[in-house]
Amino acid sequence: MTRVVAEQDRVAPPPQLPKRLGRRDTKTVREALAGWLFLTPNMLLLGLFVLVPLVWAVVISFQKTNGFGVGEFVGVANYERLISDPLFWRATANTLLFTIIVTPLSMGLGLGAAVLFNSILPARGVFRSILIVPMAISGVATALIGVLVFNENNGILNNLIRFIGLPSVNWQSGGSAAFVSVVLVTLWWRVGFNMLIYLAGLQGIGLELYEAAELDGAGSWARFRNVTVPLLGPSSFFLLILNVIYSFQVFDIVFVMTGGGPQNATSVLVTYAYDTGFVTRDQGYAAAIGVVLLLITFVFTAVRWRTSRGRDLAE
């Protein structure tokens, strides 16, 4: 019995030693390490200038502040104050209305311009450049141009209206007119970007798809509805998210053109948070407004992402 056990021990395979990394595995590790090294500066900047202020804003939203001194912890009192604040609800309604108007109009006009400039059109490169020019300047510069156009005393538009014998429009003192002026300037600024994204999507659609649809008897509208629009789904999803986020966070154009007036007719959530935080110096309440705005944007993005992803999986 002892002899059998000894023979089994003698023929037992030796323990497996860890294998050395092959040349291919070493190359993969080096590439991954290089990728992380390139990402590290961006991640540090993102954490320093985005994540840290975001966490600090959430902390301040639970405090009562008066100026820039140390705040007093008050729990959810700032959020309870939002519920009974009529100015907050007015700014929220204006933000929602602005988003509902600007988002579909800017996307629709951008899609129409992209389809037009993707066709055989004389000097289409020049027209593309003209429409994209607003993208090269800041929102503040765009708003200053809007002030020159919509100034109710000596603006370009009112001078033109009076020249043809019509009464001038109160672009600054009239609530509805002021809101319309902000929407028009925003559309002028955003349509070029939407057109550029849609144009890139259109140039990625194969011509054979349109030819096959035409052979099946589909007209221009049918080809646009059944070929172009579905294949531009990813571009539309990307633009929808960006336009909604921008519309909820609009500040520069409103601040320069109207300052939120007249009588809060153009006040949006960001301008209201700015006035609360830097004019009345109630940073805790302003931070609570910012946190609510962040949550609204996050919820919309998550819901839209989930519905779009579910539709893509079903298809």
Backbone bond lengths (Angstrom), bond angles and torsions (degrees), N, CA, C in turn:
res aa  C-N    CA-C-N  psi(-1)  N-CA   C-N-CA  omega(-1)  CA-C   N-CA-C  phi
1 M - - - 1.474 - - 1.521 110.77 -
2 T 1.341 113.75 -41.79 1.466 118.49 178.81 1.506 111.25 -64.40
3 R 1.336 116.58 -35.34 1.466 121.50 179.94 1.524 111.85 -67.48
4 V 1.353 116.66 -39.45 1.473 120.15 178.79 1.519 111.16 -64.00
5 V 1.334 115.37 -43.79 1.458 119.45 179.30 1.513 111.31 -62.49
6 A 1.328 116.17 -39.61 1.467 119.99 179.59 1.518 111.22 -64.46
7 E 1.369 116.22 -40.47 1.463 119.21 178.69 1.527 111.76 -65.45
8 Q 1.372 116.28 -38.28 1.470 118.90 178.24 1.525 111.16 -64.81
9 D 1.351 114.75 -38.85 1.461 117.18 178.27 1.521 111.31 -66.38
10 R 1.347 114.86 -33.21 1.450 118.36 -177.44 1.518 112.65 -71.87
11 V 1.339 117.58 -34.23 1.458 120.51 -178.21 1.517 113.16 -91.77
12 A 1.327 118.17 -1.05 1.475 120.14 179.88 1.514 109.60 -64.11
13 P 1.346 117.57 138.61 1.469 119.82 -178.70 1.520 111.19 -67.28
14 P 1.279 117.13 146.28 1.477 120.02 179.53 1.528 109.96 -68.72
15 P 1.314 116.82 154.30 1.479 119.19 178.87 1.513 111.65 -61.04
16 Q 1.351 114.87 144.36 1.465 120.38 -178.03 1.528 110.36 -74.66
17 L 1.285 116.06 129.71 1.451 121.37 176.25 1.535 109.36 -87.15
18 P 1.306 117.42 146.68 1.477 118.60 178.46 1.511 110.93 -61.47
19 K 1.308 114.12 135.19 1.454 119.21 -179.38 1.516 110.48 -75.18
20 R 1.303 114.39 143.75 1.455 119.00 175.46 1.526 110.21 -74.06
21 L 1.298 113.13 150.04 1.461 117.53 177.24 1.517 109.84 -65.90
22 G 1.336 115.14 132.27 1.446 118.82 176.24 1.513 111.85 -72.78
23 R 1.306 115.06 173.03 1.462 119.38 -179.52 1.524 111.40 -62.77
24 R 1.345 116.45 -37.21 1.462 120.37 -179.98 1.525 110.94 -68.18
25 D 1.356 116.66 -41.67 1.462 119.89 179.16 1.530 110.97 -64.94
26 T 1.304 116.54 -40.06 1.467 120.04 178.33 1.525 111.01 -62.29
27 K 1.325 115.91 -40.43 1.464 119.73 178.14 1.517 111.22 -63.82
28 T 1.356 117.20 -39.04 1.462 120.81 179.25 1.523 110.98 -64.44
29 V 1.341 116.48 -43.09 1.464 120.42 178.84 1.520 110.65 -62.70
30 R 1.327 116.62 -42.18 1.459 119.94 179.56 1.527 111.67 -64.39
31 E 1.322 116.46 -39.97 1.469 119.47 178.60 1.532 110.63 -65.65
32 A 1.333 116.99 -41.98 1.464 119.70 178.14 1.527 110.81 -63.53
33 L 1.335 116.40 -41.85 1.461 119.99 178.85 1.523 110.94 -64.06
34 A 1.323 116.53 -41.59 1.466 119.64 178.27 1.532 110.83 -63.44
35 G 1.344 116.14 -39.73 1.461 119.13 178.19 1.519 112.11 -61.80
36 W 1.325 116.63 -43.89 1.466 119.89 179.10 1.527 111.25 -66.68
37 L 1.328 117.04 -35.48 1.462 119.51 177.57 1.525 111.31 -64.82
38 F 1.325 116.83 -37.88 1.468 119.73 177.21 1.531 111.03 -69.68
39 L 1.342 117.04 -33.06 1.465 120.56 -179.07 1.522 112.98 -77.86
40 T 1.325 117.23 -23.93 1.461 120.32 -173.35 1.528 113.97 -56.91
41 P 1.351 120.40 -47.72 1.479 118.21 178.41 1.528 112.93 -58.97
42 N 1.342 116.70 -42.17 1.464 119.18 179.37 1.522 111.54 -65.17
43 M 1.335 116.55 -40.45 1.460 119.52 179.55 1.530 111.05 -65.58
44 L 1.326 116.65 -38.76 1.464 119.75 178.03 1.523 111.25 -64.93
45 L 1.324 116.88 -43.74 1.465 120.24 178.49 1.524 111.05 -65.42
46 L 1.348 116.16 -40.04 1.460 119.87 178.33 1.522 110.72 -62.55
47 G 1.320 116.58 -44.17 1.452 119.52 179.10 1.512 112.64 -65.91
48 L 1.358 116.43 -38.44 1.459 120.21 -176.64 1.513 113.08 -73.03
49 F 1.325 116.43 -40.89 1.465 119.59 -173.00 1.526 114.36 -103.46
50 V 1.339 118.23 -6.92 1.464 120.74 179.24 1.530 111.11 -121.58
51 L 1.315 116.88 -58.20 1.465 119.66 -174.30 1.527 112.44 -68.38
52 V 1.322 116.89 -44.71 1.470 119.74 -179.68 1.531 111.31 -63.23
53 P 1.361 120.08 -49.58 1.467 118.56 175.80 1.525 113.64 -60.66
54 L 1.345 116.70 -33.99 1.455 119.71 179.42 1.525 111.07 -65.23
55 V 1.317 116.50 -46.65 1.465 119.99 178.17 1.524 110.60 -63.95
56 W 1.322 116.41 -40.17 1.460 119.78 -179.97 1.529 111.45 -66.39
57 A 1.327 117.64 -36.18 1.465 120.95 176.99 1.525 110.80 -63.74
58 V 1.334 117.03 -40.31 1.460 120.31 177.56 1.530 110.11 -63.18
59 V 1.333 116.90 -40.14 1.466 120.50 178.87 1.526 110.73 -64.14
60 I 1.340 115.99 -44.75 1.471 119.96 -178.64 1.526 111.25 -66.21
61 S 1.339 117.34 -28.99 1.467 119.68 -178.23 1.516 112.29 -64.46
62 F 1.318 117.51 -16.42 1.472 121.12 176.94 1.522 111.80 -98.66
63 Q 1.335 116.70 16.91 1.454 120.87 -178.48 1.522 110.46 -124.19
64 K 1.308 115.27 156.38 1.458 122.15 171.67 1.514 107.64 -104.03
65 T 1.332 116.77 120.62 1.453 121.64 -175.62 1.520 110.09 -122.36
66 N 1.321 114.40 153.96 1.459 120.91 176.07 1.523 107.09 -140.35
67 G 1.310 116.23 87.63 1.443 120.71 -173.21 1.510 110.10 98.37
68 F 1.317 116.54 -149.38 1.453 121.11 -176.38 1.521 112.03 -110.34
69 G 1.310 117.42 21.31 1.450 121.09 178.18 1.516 111.95 -85.25
70 V 1.338 115.61 -170.09 1.458 121.40 179.40 1.521 109.11 -72.16
71 G 1.332 115.98 132.29 1.451 120.61 -178.50 1.518 112.75 -86.58
72 E 1.323 114.15 165.80 1.464 121.39 178.45 1.524 108.73 -108.67
73 F 1.326 116.64 128.78 1.454 120.82 -178.00 1.528 109.68 -67.39
74 V 1.347 116.00 126.43 1.465 121.20 -178.51 1.527 111.50 -127.52
75 G 1.325 118.66 9.07 1.460 120.99 179.33 1.513 111.87 69.88
76 V 1.322 115.58 -132.40 1.470 121.10 -176.61 1.520 111.99 -94.94
77 A 1.325 117.83 21.19 1.465 120.57 -177.36 1.524 111.75 -62.24
78 N 1.336 117.43 -37.54 1.466 119.88 179.06 1.522 111.54 -64.84
79 Y 1.322 116.75 -37.16 1.460 120.02 179.30 1.529 110.80 -72.77
80 E 1.323 118.01 -34.09 1.468 120.66 174.98 1.524 110.33 -66.98
81 R 1.313 116.37 -33.63 1.468 120.35 178.42 1.519 111.82 -65.82
82 L 1.318 116.95 -31.55 1.461 120.27 178.62 1.520 112.22 -60.15
83 I 1.328 116.20 -36.23 1.464 120.27 -174.78 1.523 111.37 -62.47
84 S 1.330 116.88 -34.97 1.467 120.40 -176.26 1.525 113.00 -104.40
85 D 1.329 117.19 15.01 1.461 121.30 -178.23 1.527 109.62 -96.35
86 P 1.339 118.69 108.96 1.476 119.66 -178.57 1.524 112.52 -66.68
87 L 1.342 118.55 -31.50 1.458 120.31 178.91 1.523 111.15 -67.36
88 F 1.321 117.00 -35.45 1.464 120.03 177.02 1.519 110.33 -64.03
89 W 1.323 117.46 -44.19 1.462 120.18 -179.56 1.520 111.21 -69.61
90 R 1.339 117.47 -32.63 1.476 119.91 175.59 1.528 109.82 -65.78
91 A 1.327 116.61 -44.61 1.465 119.42 178.52 1.520 111.47 -65.29
92 T 1.338 116.82 -36.91 1.464 120.07 177.59 1.520 111.09 -64.73
93 A 1.333 116.93 -43.43 1.468 120.77 178.65 1.524 110.89 -63.18
94 N 1.342 116.82 -42.63 1.469 119.66 177.81 1.526 111.35 -63.16
95 T 1.331 117.06 -39.25 1.463 120.43 179.22 1.517 111.03 -65.34
96 L 1.327 117.03 -43.80 1.462 120.42 178.54 1.525 111.06 -63.53
97 L 1.337 116.65 -43.86 1.465 120.15 179.26 1.521 110.66 -63.76
98 F 1.310 116.92 -42.55 1.464 121.08 177.46 1.524 110.76 -60.10
99 T 1.330 117.04 -43.19 1.466 121.41 -179.61 1.523 111.00 -65.89
100 I 1.332 116.56 -43.46 1.465 120.76 -178.11 1.525 111.44 -64.73
101 I 1.329 117.07 -32.73 1.463 120.27 -178.81 1.530 111.15 -83.09
102 V 1.324 116.94 -49.28 1.461 121.39 -171.00 1.521 112.04 -72.09
103 T 1.331 117.77 -41.48 1.466 119.82 -173.60 1.528 112.77 -61.45
104 P 1.343 119.78 -56.12 1.475 117.56 -179.44 1.518 113.50 -67.41
105 L 1.337 117.20 -35.39 1.463 118.87 -179.31 1.533 111.37 -67.04
106 S 1.323 117.00 -44.90 1.462 119.22 -179.36 1.521 111.43 -66.25
107 M 1.334 117.45 -37.27 1.455 120.09 178.24 1.531 111.11 -71.28
108 G 1.329 117.22 -41.50 1.460 120.37 179.53 1.520 112.02 -65.17
109 L 1.335 116.37 -45.63 1.459 119.57 178.17 1.527 111.20 -65.92
110 G 1.326 116.49 -37.76 1.461 119.36 177.37 1.515 112.14 -64.55
111 L 1.335 116.73 -40.23 1.468 120.34 177.82 1.521 110.75 -65.95
112 G 1.324 117.04 -43.78 1.462 119.80 178.80 1.523 111.99 -61.84
113 A 1.331 116.33 -42.89 1.463 119.51 178.39 1.524 111.20 -65.50
114 A 1.334 117.37 -38.40 1.463 120.48 179.63 1.523 111.04 -64.71
115 V 1.324 117.12 -43.43 1.463 120.48 178.66 1.526 110.15 -63.68
116 L 1.322 116.38 -40.84 1.471 120.22 -179.43 1.526 111.33 -65.83
117 F 1.334 116.20 -46.46 1.462 120.09 -176.31 1.521 112.50 -79.86
118 N 1.330 117.88 -9.11 1.459 120.46 174.45 1.523 111.45 -87.19
119 S 1.319 116.57 -12.10 1.465 121.25 179.56 1.522 109.66 -87.86
120 I 1.318 115.07 -179.01 1.467 120.95 178.40 1.523 107.96 -79.30
121 L 1.317 115.18 98.83 1.462 121.45 -176.27 1.527 108.57 -131.21
122 P 1.325 118.06 130.17 1.464 119.43 179.26 1.530 111.41 -61.20
123 A 1.322 115.98 136.21 1.477 122.92 178.00 1.515 111.95 56.18
124 R 1.341 117.58 34.77 1.463 119.68 -178.61 1.523 111.54 -64.66
125 G 1.340 117.77 -29.59 1.458 120.03 177.34 1.514 112.05 -62.93
126 V 1.331 116.34 -38.57 1.466 120.76 178.74 1.519 110.31 -65.82
127 F 1.332 117.33 -44.67 1.457 120.73 -179.59 1.531 111.19 -66.06
128 R 1.324 116.74 -37.20 1.463 119.18 176.02 1.525 110.49 -60.28
129 S 1.322 115.99 -45.18 1.462 120.09 -178.83 1.520 111.26 -62.79
130 I 1.332 116.39 -41.74 1.466 119.90 179.92 1.523 110.56 -61.84
131 L 1.332 117.42 -41.00 1.456 120.52 -177.79 1.524 111.87 -73.65
132 I 1.320 116.89 -25.92 1.460 120.59 -178.42 1.526 111.77 -88.12
133 V 1.329 118.49 -13.99 1.467 121.94 -177.28 1.529 112.94 -51.94
134 P 1.352 120.60 -44.54 1.471 118.75 -179.92 1.522 113.99 -57.10
135 M 1.342 118.62 -24.16 1.450 120.80 178.41 1.523 111.60 -66.98
136 A 1.326 117.08 -23.63 1.465 120.84 -176.10 1.523 112.85 -82.20
137 I 1.328 117.89 -9.52 1.462 120.54 -179.38 1.518 109.08 -115.60
138 S 1.306 116.53 160.58 1.455 121.25 -176.88 1.521 111.07 -77.18
139 G 1.332 115.03 167.30 1.454 119.86 177.57 1.510 112.31 -64.45
140 V 1.329 117.13 -33.75 1.467 120.31 178.68 1.527 110.71 -65.67
141 A 1.339 116.13 -44.38 1.466 119.22 177.94 1.521 110.95 -63.24
142 T 1.329 116.78 -40.07 1.464 120.50 176.86 1.518 110.77 -61.37
143 A 1.342 116.41 -42.78 1.465 119.97 179.61 1.522 111.52 -65.48
144 L 1.325 117.70 -36.24 1.471 120.21 177.81 1.525 110.84 -64.91
145 I 1.330 116.41 -38.56 1.465 119.35 174.20 1.522 109.97 -63.59
146 G 1.351 116.19 -39.54 1.463 119.90 176.82 1.518 112.38 -61.64
147 V 1.327 117.23 -35.58 1.470 120.56 177.26 1.524 110.49 -64.71
148 L 1.325 116.91 -41.18 1.469 120.17 178.01 1.527 111.43 -63.21
149 V 1.321 116.59 -34.31 1.462 120.16 -177.65 1.521 110.91 -79.66
150 F 1.339 117.83 -43.31 1.464 121.37 -170.30 1.528 114.04 -102.57
151 N 1.318 118.21 10.38 1.468 118.97 175.85 1.525 109.42 -60.57
152 E 1.329 116.51 126.77 1.466 118.55 -172.22 1.516 112.99 -77.09
153 N 1.322 119.11 -13.25 1.463 121.39 179.44 1.528 111.95 -91.00
154 N 1.313 116.75 -53.95 1.470 120.01 -177.65 1.518 112.14 -135.91
155 G 1.326 117.60 29.95 1.449 121.06 179.21 1.519 112.19 -73.28
156 I 1.307 115.81 159.40 1.470 121.17 -178.00 1.521 111.08 -60.70
157 L 1.319 117.00 -43.35 1.467 119.92 -175.23 1.517 111.74 -68.90
158 N 1.331 118.08 -43.94 1.460 120.18 179.17 1.526 111.35 -67.30
159 N 1.323 117.91 -35.36 1.475 119.69 175.90 1.524 110.20 -63.30
160 L 1.321 116.72 -39.18 1.463 119.98 177.82 1.524 110.98 -67.78
161 I 1.319 116.81 -39.93 1.466 120.51 179.45 1.527 110.51 -64.48
162 R 1.324 116.71 -43.94 1.468 119.30 178.99 1.528 111.51 -67.96
163 F 1.325 116.64 -30.53 1.464 120.00 -179.36 1.524 111.36 -64.91
164 I 1.345 116.58 -34.74 1.464 119.12 179.85 1.521 112.08 -90.01
165 G 1.346 116.91 7.80 1.455 121.07 172.57 1.509 115.78 90.06
166 L 1.332 119.13 14.50 1.458 122.10 179.30 1.523 110.11 -101.67
167 P 1.327 118.04 153.98 1.472 119.78 178.42 1.529 110.87 -69.32
168 S 1.332 114.55 144.85 1.464 119.43 -179.21 1.527 110.61 -70.59
169 V 1.319 115.41 161.84 1.464 122.53 -177.41 1.523 108.79 -107.40
170 N 1.326 115.80 139.22 1.464 121.09 179.06 1.537 109.32 -83.18
171 W 1.321 115.29 80.76 1.464 119.86 -174.59 1.521 112.03 -69.74
172 Q 1.320 119.62 -26.11 1.458 121.12 179.56 1.529 113.49 -101.73
173 S 1.316 117.42 -35.97 1.463 119.92 -175.92 1.521 113.56 -91.95
174 G 1.315 118.41 -12.85 1.459 121.24 177.05 1.516 111.00 -98.36
175 G 1.314 117.19 127.61 1.456 120.61 -174.93 1.520 113.71 -60.74
176 S 1.317 116.99 -51.36 1.463 120.51 -178.34 1.527 111.31 -65.87
177 A 1.332 116.04 -41.53 1.462 119.47 -179.97 1.530 110.96 -64.98
178 A 1.321 116.98 -39.13 1.465 120.08 178.27 1.524 110.85 -63.79
179 F 1.323 116.49 -41.14 1.465 120.03 178.75 1.530 110.36 -64.21
180 V 1.320 116.97 -41.41 1.467 121.03 178.74 1.519 110.61 -63.10
181 S 1.332 117.61 -40.97 1.463 120.04 -179.74 1.521 111.18 -62.67
182 V 1.327 117.55 -39.62 1.463 120.98 177.83 1.523 110.15 -64.59
183 V 1.325 117.27 -41.87 1.466 121.01 179.55 1.520 110.82 -63.39
184 L 1.325 117.41 -43.58 1.463 120.53 -177.90 1.531 111.86 -64.81
185 V 1.316 116.55 -43.42 1.460 119.37 178.69 1.523 110.65 -65.46
186 T 1.318 117.22 -38.52 1.468 120.59 178.33 1.523 110.98 -64.16
187 L 1.326 116.61 -41.63 1.463 119.61 177.79 1.526 110.74 -62.17
188 W 1.324 116.93 -42.92 1.454 119.82 178.72 1.529 111.22 -59.98
189 W 1.326 115.73 -33.66 1.460 120.01 -178.50 1.526 112.86 -79.82
190 R 1.354 117.67 -31.94 1.463 120.53 -171.01 1.528 113.85 -96.82
191 V 1.314 118.84 -24.71 1.469 120.67 -174.28 1.523 111.20 -60.93
192 G 1.324 118.23 -39.01 1.458 120.79 -178.56 1.518 112.36 -61.58
193 F 1.328 117.38 -41.40 1.462 120.17 178.42 1.520 111.23 -64.86
194 N 1.328 116.49 -44.81 1.463 119.80 178.11 1.522 111.44 -61.54
195 M 1.330 115.80 -40.54 1.468 119.29 178.09 1.524 111.01 -61.41
196 L 1.322 117.21 -40.41 1.458 121.03 -177.80 1.532 111.11 -63.64
197 I 1.323 117.24 -42.85 1.467 120.80 179.62 1.526 110.35 -67.55
198 Y 1.326 117.03 -44.10 1.467 119.96 178.50 1.530 111.04 -65.16
199 L 1.306 117.18 -36.43 1.463 120.37 179.97 1.526 110.47 -64.50
200 A 1.317 116.75 -39.90 1.464 119.77 176.24 1.525 110.84 -63.56
201 G 1.342 116.43 -39.37 1.462 119.43 177.38 1.515 112.72 -66.41
202 L 1.320 116.97 -39.39 1.469 120.53 179.75 1.519 111.56 -64.88
203 Q 1.306 117.24 -38.31 1.458 119.67 -178.50 1.520 112.39 -73.74
204 G 1.326 116.86 -9.09 1.453 120.22 175.05 1.516 113.66 -93.50
205 I 1.337 117.79 -1.29 1.462 122.04 178.61 1.521 108.66 -90.61
206 G 1.317 116.48 127.19 1.460 120.81 -178.17 1.517 112.50 -68.89
207 L 1.320 116.55 141.31 1.464 121.18 179.12 1.525 112.14 -66.77
208 E 1.335 117.08 -23.86 1.461 119.38 -178.82 1.525 111.94 -64.99
209 L 1.325 117.20 -26.39 1.466 119.69 178.01 1.531 110.45 -68.02
210 Y 1.328 116.46 -42.60 1.466 119.40 177.44 1.526 110.74 -66.93
211 E 1.329 116.32 -37.83 1.467 119.10 179.01 1.521 111.27 -65.45
212 A 1.339 117.26 -39.80 1.461 120.18 178.06 1.524 111.09 -65.83
213 A 1.349 116.28 -40.50 1.459 119.11 178.27 1.519 111.52 -65.61
214 E 1.338 115.91 -37.22 1.464 119.49 178.72 1.520 111.05 -67.16
215 L 1.321 117.53 -37.49 1.465 120.69 176.65 1.524 111.82 -65.34
216 D 1.329 116.06 -29.26 1.466 120.09 177.34 1.520 112.47 -79.92
217 G 1.329 117.29 1.20 1.465 120.70 176.84 1.506 114.56 93.10
218 A 1.351 118.69 11.35 1.461 121.13 -179.78 1.521 110.20 -77.88
219 G 1.332 115.68 132.58 1.451 120.62 176.67 1.518 111.83 -81.20
220 S 1.333 115.77 -172.39 1.466 120.58 -177.25 1.520 111.45 -62.21
221 W 1.342 116.58 -46.55 1.466 119.85 -179.00 1.524 111.14 -66.94
222 A 1.316 116.86 -39.64 1.466 120.23 179.62 1.526 110.99 -65.29
223 R 1.337 117.07 -38.97 1.467 119.89 177.30 1.520 110.72 -66.34
224 F 1.321 116.11 -38.95 1.466 119.23 179.31 1.525 110.90 -66.08
225 R 1.339 116.10 -43.86 1.459 120.31 -176.07 1.523 112.46 -73.40
226 N 1.336 118.29 -38.03 1.461 121.29 -172.44 1.525 114.32 -99.44
227 V 1.332 116.81 -14.68 1.474 119.51 179.82 1.520 110.65 -115.88
228 T 1.329 116.47 -55.82 1.459 119.98 -173.39 1.521 112.40 -66.70
229 V 1.331 116.40 -53.69 1.466 119.90 -174.94 1.527 112.36 -61.17
230 P 1.352 120.10 -47.67 1.473 117.95 179.14 1.527 113.80 -62.46
231 L 1.327 117.23 -39.60 1.454 119.43 -178.35 1.526 112.57 -74.13
232 L 1.318 117.07 -15.41 1.466 120.67 174.26 1.524 111.50 -92.53
233 G 1.331 117.07 12.97 1.465 120.86 -179.92 1.515 113.55 -56.13
234 P 1.332 120.82 -49.02 1.474 120.04 178.23 1.528 113.06 -60.04
235 S 1.333 116.77 -39.59 1.468 119.36 178.08 1.524 110.91 -65.51
236 S 1.336 116.20 -40.87 1.463 119.55 179.59 1.526 111.05 -65.49
237 F 1.333 116.90 -40.01 1.460 120.29 178.47 1.528 110.38 -62.73
238 F 1.328 116.55 -45.29 1.464 121.07 179.24 1.527 110.86 -61.19
239 L 1.317 117.43 -45.63 1.459 120.77 -178.25 1.518 111.80 -70.01
240 L 1.319 117.62 -35.29 1.460 120.12 179.04 1.526 110.33 -61.66
241 I 1.329 116.72 -46.75 1.457 120.04 179.54 1.523 110.69 -62.04
242 L 1.329 117.07 -47.08 1.461 120.13 -178.27 1.529 112.18 -64.21
243 N 1.334 116.96 -42.66 1.464 119.79 -177.92 1.523 112.02 -68.32
244 V 1.320 116.80 -37.97 1.465 119.06 178.12 1.524 110.54 -67.29
245 I 1.333 116.69 -44.09 1.463 119.57 178.61 1.531 110.39 -61.66
246 Y 1.341 116.48 -44.39 1.460 118.67 178.29 1.523 111.30 -61.97
247 S 1.333 117.27 -43.39 1.465 120.30 -177.36 1.524 111.33 -64.09
248 F 1.323 117.28 -37.52 1.460 119.57 177.70 1.528 111.39 -70.93
249 Q 1.336 117.34 -26.54 1.454 120.66 -177.35 1.519 112.75 -105.12
250 V 1.314 118.81 15.27 1.459 121.22 -178.08 1.524 109.20 -61.79
251 F 1.316 115.05 134.52 1.467 119.36 -179.02 1.525 111.87 -145.28
252 D 1.341 116.77 -54.95 1.456 120.23 -168.45 1.519 113.14 -61.03
253 I 1.332 117.02 -45.53 1.465 119.43 -178.44 1.526 111.37 -65.10
254 V 1.335 116.55 -43.81 1.471 120.28 179.16 1.519 110.54 -65.75
255 F 1.316 116.54 -43.65 1.470 120.48 -176.69 1.522 111.54 -63.45
256 V 1.322 117.84 -42.29 1.468 120.96 -177.12 1.521 111.16 -76.11
257 M 1.338 117.26 -41.56 1.463 119.76 -173.42 1.522 113.02 -78.54
258 T 1.322 117.91 -44.43 1.470 120.13 -173.22 1.518 113.47 -127.98
259 G 1.329 117.79 -19.54 1.456 119.66 -176.14 1.513 113.33 66.88
260 G 1.322 117.30 16.54 1.458 120.72 -177.55 1.513 114.10 93.38
261 G 1.335 118.46 -9.81 1.458 122.27 -179.95 1.518 111.45 -91.04
262 P 1.321 115.35 -175.51 1.467 127.10 -3.36 1.529 111.53 -81.13
263 Q 1.322 116.07 139.94 1.466 123.16 179.29 1.530 110.99 52.48
264 N 1.331 115.82 46.85 1.470 123.10 176.91 1.529 113.48 61.76
265 A 1.325 117.53 20.90 1.468 120.06 -179.11 1.512 111.84 -68.35
266 T 1.334 117.88 -28.06 1.463 121.18 179.09 1.527 112.00 -116.39
267 S 1.314 116.96 14.12 1.461 120.34 179.23 1.530 109.84 -69.56
268 V 1.322 116.19 128.80 1.458 122.18 176.99 1.528 107.92 -116.83
269 L 1.322 116.19 176.33 1.455 119.77 -173.07 1.532 112.44 -61.75
270 V 1.326 117.12 -39.64 1.464 118.68 -176.92 1.526 110.89 -71.55
271 T 1.331 118.49 -41.39 1.460 119.97 178.26 1.526 110.74 -66.38
272 Y 1.333 116.81 -36.01 1.470 119.63 177.07 1.526 110.48 -66.38
273 A 1.335 116.63 -41.30 1.467 119.76 176.64 1.524 110.69 -63.83
274 Y 1.325 117.46 -39.21 1.470 120.95 178.82 1.523 110.52 -63.60
275 D 1.322 117.37 -48.07 1.469 120.17 179.60 1.526 111.19 -61.39
276 T 1.330 116.00 -39.28 1.457 119.61 -179.50 1.524 111.59 -68.66
277 G 1.329 116.41 -40.02 1.451 119.46 -175.66 1.513 114.90 -81.69
278 F 1.355 118.33 -34.47 1.460 120.41 -172.32 1.524 113.79 -115.08
279 V 1.322 118.48 -11.82 1.466 120.62 175.93 1.521 109.65 -101.17
280 T 1.318 117.33 -57.17 1.469 120.60 175.85 1.522 112.26 -84.61
281 R 1.322 117.90 -11.22 1.464 124.91 175.22 1.527 113.01 60.51
282 D 1.291 115.67 39.99 1.469 121.28 173.75 1.532 106.54 -103.88
283 Q 1.333 116.57 78.28 1.456 120.58 -173.82 1.524 113.05 -65.07
284 G 1.323 117.51 -32.93 1.459 120.19 -179.92 1.516 112.15 -63.08
285 Y 1.329 115.98 -45.20 1.467 119.74 179.29 1.521 110.40 -69.80
286 A 1.330 117.56 -39.09 1.466 120.60 177.36 1.529 111.12 -62.59
287 A 1.333 117.31 -38.88 1.464 120.50 177.50 1.523 110.76 -65.79
288 A 1.324 117.87 -36.49 1.466 120.29 176.83 1.516 111.05 -63.71
289 I 1.339 117.08 -39.79 1.468 120.23 175.90 1.530 110.13 -62.12
290 G 1.316 116.60 -42.70 1.460 120.14 179.03 1.519 112.89 -64.16
291 V 1.316 117.49 -38.61 1.466 120.86 178.75 1.525 110.43 -65.92
292 V 1.333 117.03 -41.48 1.463 120.28 177.57 1.523 110.27 -62.64
293 L 1.321 117.15 -41.96 1.464 121.07 177.53 1.523 110.87 -61.84
294 L 1.318 116.90 -41.29 1.464 120.78 177.95 1.522 111.26 -62.90
295 L 1.321 117.04 -42.20 1.464 120.61 -179.70 1.530 111.31 -65.85
296 I 1.330 116.98 -40.49 1.468 119.90 178.25 1.530 110.37 -61.10
297 T 1.327 116.01 -46.26 1.458 120.44 179.75 1.523 111.33 -63.46
298 F 1.331 116.75 -42.92 1.461 120.61 -179.38 1.524 111.20 -64.75
299 V 1.331 117.51 -42.69 1.471 120.80 -179.28 1.518 110.22 -63.55
300 F 1.333 117.07 -45.23 1.470 119.07 179.05 1.518 111.04 -61.26
301 T 1.329 117.27 -45.35 1.465 120.41 -179.04 1.522 110.83 -62.20
302 A 1.340 117.35 -43.26 1.468 120.60 -179.06 1.522 111.41 -64.79
303 V 1.343 116.80 -43.89 1.468 120.26 -179.37 1.517 110.37 -65.74
304 R 1.331 116.80 -44.57 1.465 119.71 -179.58 1.527 110.82 -65.19
305 W 1.318 116.95 -38.58 1.455 120.41 178.58 1.523 110.82 -64.74
306 R 1.334 116.26 -42.88 1.464 119.96 -178.15 1.522 111.27 -66.76
307 T 1.335 117.40 -43.66 1.468 119.78 -179.74 1.519 111.19 -66.29
308 S 1.333 117.00 -40.48 1.457 119.83 179.45 1.522 110.38 -67.28
309 R 1.328 118.17 -40.41 1.446 121.15 -179.40 1.527 110.61 -66.95
310 G 1.364 116.45 -39.21 1.456 119.64 177.70 1.520 112.43 -64.55
311 R 1.338 117.23 -37.54 1.457 120.32 178.19 1.515 111.29 -68.04
312 D 1.331 116.72 -39.11 1.456 120.23 179.28 1.518 110.75 -65.33
313 L 1.338 117.66 -40.22 1.461 120.07 179.04 1.523 111.70 -67.55
314 A 1.360 115.59 -35.55 1.472 118.99 179.08 1.496 111.13 -67.65
315 E 1.341 116.87 -35.92 1.457 119.65 179.60 1.527 111.41 -74.40
